[in-house]
């Protein structure tokens, strides 16, 4: 059909480029991790693609069909720090005190917070110290003999 591209024609420049290399020529293609060959799906780690500078190394790495892709580059930046503990603003505890605190919050409708299962409730009511208590409760009486 006239609409289908000529696959052999498209392969000729690549084959011709490969044939121009000296027998046994090899080049370290590690730079393609930084500057990907134009035929790659994604640009390199620099965010850019390589360009044909006419060098044998470019021909070898980008125009010669390679039996296997180059190994992935080693990570250039350190891994993320370990997961930081969850934090949120606990300002709401002034109006809605956490259960178990000595004094209720200032809200007359709902002075005590309910455990709604959110990370914020857990953070504010289990990891934050309660505000300083009002006068301490009297000590319990000694157990009867």
Residue, then its C-alpha position, 0 to 999 in steps of 0.5 A: x500500500x502507498x500509505x505504509x512507510x518503508x521500514x527498510x528505508x527508515x532503517x538505512x540511515x541507522x545501518x549506514x551509521x553503524x557501518x561507519x564505525x570501526x570494527x569492534x568500536x565501543x564507547x561508554x554510553x553512561x552519558x545517555x542517562x544525563x542526555x538521553x538519545x533523541x529516540x528515548x521516551x524520556x529526556x535524561x536526568x538533565x531534562x534534555x536530549x542529546x544531539x548528534x555532534x557527529x562523534x563516533x560515540x554518539x553514533x555508537x550509543x544513539x544510532x547503533x541498535x543496542x542489544x540491551x539498554x544502558x544500566x539505570x544511573x545511580x541515584x544522584x541525590x540522597x534518598x528522602x529522610x525517614x518519614x517525619x512524624x505527623x503534625x497538625x495545629x492543635x489550636x482547636x483544643x482550646x475550644x474542644x479539650x481532649x478527652x481525659x484532660x482536666x478542664x473542658x474547652x471554652x466551647x459551650x456547645x461542645x467543650x470536649x472533642x470526640x475521637x473522630x479517627x483523624x490523624x490530627x485528633x490522634x496527634x493532638x490528644x495522644x502526643x501533645x501534653x495536656x495544658x497545665x491542670x487546674x489544682x491537682x485532684x486530692x490524693x485517693x484515700x489509702x486502701x482500707x485494711 
